[in-house]
Amino acid sequence: MAISELTLAGNDDADDVRRPLPNDRSQSDRVFRATSKAMGALVLVIMGLIGLFLFAHGFSAIRHGGLQFFTGSKWLPESGTYGIAAVLLGTVLIAVTALLIAVPVAIGTALFLTDYAPSWLRRPMTSLVDLLAAIPSLIFGIWGFVVLQKREIKISAWLTNHLSFIPIFRTTGINYASSTFIAGTVVAVMVIPIATAVMREVFAQAPPGEREGALALGGTKWGMIRSVVLPFGRGGIVGGAMLGLGRALGETIAVVLIISPSFDLHGLLRPLDSGGNSIAALIVQKFFESSDVGKTALIGAGLVLFVMTLVVNVFASMIVSRSRSGSAVEI
């Protein structure tokens, strides 16, 4: 009896031994895994090389300009005077204008696709929204200049006539064309599909149990969205907006086609007036006609824009990753 118990105990101990899980991958799996790692590493290497190039060729201009590089608004690199304050402010104003227009539209579109659209409409509409992100910025710029601008001028005039008590809506009342507001509106259309894609993905991951529980308690669909979907997708909203901000900060061709170049720092505080600029647009406008000193200064401005965009996108990726894990759910 004792021998039998010892034997059984020995067998139990043998069963408790942790066995390694099989990890047999096929040749195609190993090739795909290695290729994916190589491509990911290549992207990081390319980003690093771009940063090193900008730093090597542009930091000297920043060091030479000193604080004046960030506070000055004149662009005369041949005479040793250059500053990006005006174009930096213009870049931020265009991006903020784009976000103020794009984020509400993106939230509404994402909620419609995840909670309101019938199944037969959801897939084609999702494809159309994604396709909108693939349209070249040149097309958006031409459309904005030819079609949108004449309508935006009327909106600008209405805002000035009715909301001029707010400082940003005050204008000289002379010309509303080629303004920061119009450029920001065109960039907003380009930002909408990017922000919508992120928000749609996060909203779709809202827990079905909580959705059904909210409806079972007698809540309306909007009440369920307000109490479950939006709290869960808060990180996705912020992440989509930040990714859109990264796109808006670096937009070039559409801005160049619409905006009238200006280095008037105080004039930029009136976004409805004609005139404005951005760092990306400045580089396109001045690069090929500049001397070596001017090109170095432009590369320095590009370095500032690169750092801004990189920080915004990294921050946005962190927020989106946290939202996908479900940590944004409020219980």
C-alpha positions as CSV (number, residue, x, y, z in Angstrom):
1,M,0.0,0.0,0.0
2,A,2.8,2.4,0.9
3,I,4.7,1.5,-2.3
4,S,1.6,2.2,-4.3
5,E,1.1,5.6,-2.7
6,L,4.7,6.5,-3.3
7,T,4.4,5.5,-6.9
8,L,1.3,7.6,-7.3
9,A,3.0,10.5,-5.6
10,G,5.9,10.2,-7.9
11,N,3.7,10.2,-10.9
12,D,1.9,13.3,-9.6
13,D,5.2,15.0,-9.2
14,A,6.1,14.0,-12.7
15,D,2.8,15.4,-14.0
16,D,3.5,18.8,-12.3
17,V,6.7,19.3,-14.2
18,R,6.4,22.3,-16.5
19,R,6.7,21.2,-20.1
20,P,7.9,23.5,-22.8
21,L,5.4,24.5,-25.4
22,P,6.2,23.5,-28.9
23,N,7.4,26.4,-31.0
24,D,7.7,24.9,-34.4
25,R,7.4,27.6,-37.1
26,S,7.3,26.9,-40.7
27,Q,9.9,28.3,-43.1
28,S,7.4,30.9,-44.4
29,D,6.7,32.0,-40.8
30,R,10.3,32.5,-40.0
31,V,10.9,34.4,-43.3
32,F,7.9,36.7,-42.6
33,R,9.0,37.3,-39.0
34,A,12.6,38.2,-40.0
35,T,11.3,40.4,-42.9
36,S,8.9,42.3,-40.5
37,K,11.7,42.9,-38.0
38,A,14.0,44.1,-40.8
39,M,11.4,46.5,-42.2
40,G,10.7,47.9,-38.7
41,A,14.3,48.4,-38.1
42,L,14.8,50.0,-41.5
43,V,12.1,52.6,-40.7
44,L,13.8,53.5,-37.5
45,V,17.1,53.8,-39.3
46,I,15.7,56.0,-42.0
47,M,14.1,58.3,-39.4
48,G,17.4,58.4,-37.5
49,L,19.3,59.3,-40.7
50,I,16.8,62.1,-41.5
51,G,17.2,63.5,-38.1
52,L,21.0,63.3,-38.3
53,F,21.0,65.0,-41.7
54,L,18.8,67.9,-40.4
55,F,20.8,68.2,-37.3
56,A,24.2,68.2,-39.1
57,H,23.1,70.8,-41.7
58,G,20.7,72.9,-39.8
59,F,21.8,73.1,-36.2
60,S,24.5,75.6,-37.1
61,A,21.9,78.0,-38.3
62,I,20.0,77.7,-35.1
63,R,23.1,78.1,-33.1
64,H,24.1,81.2,-35.1
65,G,20.7,82.7,-34.8
66,G,20.4,82.0,-31.1
67,L,17.2,83.1,-29.5
68,Q,16.5,85.4,-32.4
69,F,15.9,82.3,-34.5
70,F,12.8,81.5,-32.5
71,T,11.6,85.0,-31.8
72,G,12.5,86.9,-35.0
73,S,10.0,87.3,-37.8
74,K,12.2,88.6,-40.6
75,W,13.6,86.2,-43.2
76,L,16.8,87.7,-44.7
77,P,19.4,85.0,-44.3
78,E,21.8,86.6,-46.8
79,S,22.1,89.5,-44.4
80,G,22.4,87.3,-41.4
81,T,18.8,88.1,-40.1
82,Y,16.4,85.2,-40.0
83,G,13.8,84.0,-37.6
84,I,10.9,81.5,-37.7
85,A,8.5,83.2,-35.2
86,A,6.0,84.2,-37.9
87,V,6.1,80.9,-39.8
88,L,6.0,78.9,-36.6
89,L,2.9,80.8,-35.4
90,G,1.4,80.4,-38.8
91,T,2.1,76.6,-38.7
92,V,0.4,76.3,-35.3
93,L,-2.6,78.5,-36.4
94,I,-3.2,76.4,-39.5
95,A,-2.9,73.2,-37.6
96,V,-5.2,74.4,-34.7
97,T,-7.8,75.6,-37.2
98,A,-7.7,72.3,-39.0
99,L,-8.2,70.4,-35.7
100,L,-11.1,72.6,-34.6
101,I,-12.9,71.7,-37.8
102,A,-11.8,68.1,-38.3
103,V,-12.1,66.6,-34.8
104,P,-15.9,67.1,-34.4
105,V,-16.5,65.8,-37.9
106,A,-14.2,62.8,-37.3
107,I,-16.0,61.9,-34.0
108,G,-19.4,62.1,-35.7
109,T,-18.2,60.0,-38.7
110,A,-16.6,57.4,-36.5
111,L,-19.7,57.0,-34.3
112,F,-21.9,56.8,-37.4
113,L,-19.8,54.0,-38.8
114,T,-19.6,52.0,-35.6
115,D,-23.1,52.5,-34.1
116,Y,-25.6,53.9,-36.6
117,A,-24.7,52.9,-40.2
118,P,-26.5,49.8,-41.5
119,S,-24.3,46.9,-42.4
120,W,-24.8,47.4,-46.1
121,L,-23.5,51.0,-45.9
122,R,-20.8,50.6,-43.3
123,R,-18.2,48.8,-45.5
124,P,-18.4,51.1,-48.6
125,M,-18.5,54.2,-46.5
126,T,-15.5,53.0,-44.5
127,S,-13.6,52.4,-47.8
128,L,-14.6,55.9,-49.0
129,V,-13.3,57.6,-45.9
130,D,-10.0,55.6,-46.1
131,L,-9.8,56.5,-49.8
132,L,-10.0,60.2,-48.9
133,A,-6.7,59.9,-47.1
134,A,-5.0,58.6,-50.3
135,I,-5.9,61.7,-52.4
136,P,-2.8,63.7,-53.1
137,S,-2.5,67.0,-51.2
138,L,-2.0,68.8,-54.6
139,I,-5.6,67.9,-55.5
140,F,-6.9,69.2,-52.2
141,G,-4.9,72.4,-52.8
142,I,-6.4,73.0,-56.2
143,W,-9.9,72.2,-55.0
144,G,-9.5,74.6,-52.1
145,F,-8.2,77.4,-54.3
146,V,-10.8,77.0,-57.1
147,V,-13.9,75.8,-55.3
148,L,-13.7,76.3,-51.6
149,Q,-12.0,79.7,-51.3
150,K,-14.9,81.7,-52.8
151,R,-17.3,80.2,-50.3
152,E,-14.9,80.6,-47.4
153,I,-14.6,84.3,-48.1
154,K,-18.3,84.7,-47.4
155,I,-18.0,82.8,-44.1
156,S,-15.0,84.9,-43.1
157,A,-17.0,88.1,-43.8
158,W,-19.9,86.8,-41.7
159,L,-17.6,85.9,-38.8
160,T,-16.1,89.4,-38.9
161,N,-19.5,91.1,-39.0
162,H,-21.0,89.1,-36.2
163,L,-18.1,87.9,-34.0
164,S,-15.5,90.7,-34.3
165,F,-15.7,91.2,-30.5
166,I,-13.5,88.1,-30.3
167,P,-9.9,89.1,-31.2
168,I,-9.2,86.3,-33.6
169,F,-12.2,87.3,-35.8
170,R,-11.2,90.9,-36.1
171,T,-9.9,91.8,-39.6
172,T,-8.9,94.8,-41.7
173,G,-12.0,94.1,-43.8
174,I,-10.0,94.5,-47.0
175,N,-9.3,91.0,-48.3
176,Y,-10.3,87.6,-47.0
177,A,-8.7,85.4,-49.7
178,S,-5.6,83.3,-49.3
179,S,-5.9,83.4,-45.5
180,T,-4.8,81.1,-42.7
181,F,-8.5,80.2,-42.1
182,I,-9.0,79.0,-45.6
183,A,-5.7,77.0,-45.6
184,G,-6.7,75.5,-42.2
185,T,-10.1,74.4,-43.6
186,V,-8.5,72.6,-46.5
187,V,-6.0,70.9,-44.2
188,A,-9.0,69.9,-42.0
189,V,-10.5,67.9,-44.9
190,M,-7.1,66.1,-45.2
191,V,-7.0,65.4,-41.5
192,I,-10.6,64.0,-41.2
193,P,-9.9,60.5,-42.6
194,I,-6.8,60.0,-40.5
195,A,-8.6,61.0,-37.3
196,T,-11.7,59.0,-38.2
197,A,-9.8,55.8,-38.8
198,V,-8.2,55.9,-35.4
199,M,-11.4,56.8,-33.6
200,R,-13.4,54.3,-35.5
201,E,-11.0,51.5,-34.5
202,V,-11.1,52.4,-30.8
203,F,-14.9,53.0,-30.7
204,A,-15.4,49.5,-32.2
205,Q,-13.5,47.9,-29.3
206,A,-15.9,49.2,-26.7
207,P,-17.0,46.2,-24.6
208,P,-20.2,44.6,-26.0
209,G,-21.3,43.6,-22.5
210,E,-21.3,47.2,-21.3
211,R,-23.0,48.4,-24.5
212,E,-25.8,45.8,-24.0
213,G,-26.0,46.5,-20.3
214,A,-26.5,50.2,-20.8
215,L,-29.3,49.4,-23.3
216,A,-30.8,46.8,-21.1
217,L,-31.1,49.3,-18.3
218,G,-33.4,51.4,-20.5
219,G,-30.9,53.8,-22.0
220,T,-31.2,55.2,-25.4
221,K,-28.5,54.6,-28.0
222,W,-27.1,58.1,-27.5
223,G,-27.1,57.5,-23.8
224,M,-25.2,54.3,-24.3
225,I,-22.7,56.0,-26.5
226,R,-22.2,58.9,-24.0
227,S,-21.8,56.5,-21.0
228,V,-19.9,53.7,-22.6
229,V,-18.4,54.3,-26.0
230,L,-17.1,57.9,-25.5
231,P,-15.4,57.2,-22.1
232,F,-13.8,54.0,-23.5
233,G,-12.7,55.9,-26.7
234,R,-11.4,59.0,-25.0
235,G,-7.8,58.0,-25.6
236,G,-8.7,57.2,-29.2
237,I,-10.2,60.7,-29.7
238,V,-7.1,62.4,-28.3
239,G,-4.8,60.0,-30.2
240,G,-6.6,60.6,-33.5
241,A,-6.6,64.3,-33.0
242,M,-2.8,64.3,-32.2
243,L,-2.1,62.2,-35.3
244,G,-4.1,64.6,-37.3
245,L,-2.1,67.5,-35.7
246,G,1.1,65.8,-36.9
247,R,-0.3,65.7,-40.4
248,A,-1.5,69.3,-40.3
249,L,1.9,70.6,-39.0
250,G,3.7,69.2,-42.0
251,E,1.3,69.9,-44.8
252,T,3.0,71.7,-47.6
253,I,1.5,71.8,-51.1
254,A,-2.1,72.6,-50.2
255,V,-0.9,75.5,-48.0
256,V,1.4,76.8,-50.7
257,L,-1.3,76.8,-53.3
258,I,-3.8,78.7,-51.1
259,I,-2.0,81.0,-48.7
260,S,-0.4,84.3,-49.5
261,P,3.1,84.4,-48.0
262,S,3.5,86.9,-45.1
263,F,6.0,87.4,-42.3
264,D,3.8,89.9,-40.4
265,L,3.8,88.5,-36.9
266,H,0.9,90.6,-35.7
267,G,-1.1,90.1,-38.9
268,L,-1.0,86.3,-38.3
269,L,-3.1,86.9,-35.1
270,R,-5.9,87.7,-37.5
271,P,-6.4,84.4,-39.3
272,L,-9.3,85.6,-41.4
273,D,-7.2,88.3,-43.1
274,S,-5.3,87.5,-46.3
275,G,-1.7,86.4,-45.7
276,G,0.1,83.8,-43.6
277,N,2.7,81.2,-43.8
278,S,4.0,77.9,-42.4
279,I,7.4,76.3,-42.0
280,A,6.8,73.7,-44.6
281,A,5.4,76.3,-47.1
282,L,8.4,78.5,-46.4
283,I,10.8,75.8,-47.3
284,V,9.1,75.0,-50.6
285,Q,8.9,78.7,-51.5
286,K,12.5,79.7,-50.7
287,F,14.7,76.6,-51.0
288,F,15.6,76.7,-54.7
289,E,16.2,80.4,-54.9
290,S,18.3,80.6,-51.7
291,S,22.0,80.7,-51.3
292,D,23.9,78.2,-49.2
293,V,23.3,80.3,-46.1
294,G,19.6,80.5,-46.8
295,K,19.4,76.8,-47.4
296,T,21.1,76.1,-44.1
297,A,18.6,78.4,-42.3
298,L,15.7,76.5,-44.1
299,I,17.1,73.2,-43.0
300,G,17.3,74.6,-39.5
301,A,13.6,75.4,-39.7
302,G,12.9,71.9,-41.1
303,L,14.7,70.5,-38.0
304,V,12.4,72.4,-35.7
305,L,9.4,71.1,-37.7
306,F,10.8,67.5,-37.6
307,V,11.1,67.6,-33.9
308,M,7.6,69.0,-33.4
309,T,6.0,66.4,-35.6
310,L,8.0,63.6,-34.1
311,V,7.0,64.5,-30.6
312,V,3.4,64.9,-31.5
313,N,3.2,61.5,-33.3
314,V,5.0,59.7,-30.5
315,F,2.7,61.2,-27.9
316,A,-0.3,60.3,-30.1
317,S,0.9,56.7,-30.5
318,M,1.3,56.3,-26.8
319,I,-2.3,57.5,-26.2
320,V,-3.8,55.3,-28.9
321,S,-1.9,52.2,-27.6
322,R,-3.2,52.8,-24.1
323,S,-6.7,53.2,-25.4
324,R,-6.6,50.0,-27.3
325,S,-5.6,48.1,-24.1
326,G,-8.9,49.2,-22.6
327,S,-7.4,51.3,-19.8
328,A,-9.7,54.2,-20.8
329,V,-12.8,52.3,-19.6
330,E,-14.6,53.9,-16.7
331,I,-16.2,51.3,-14.4
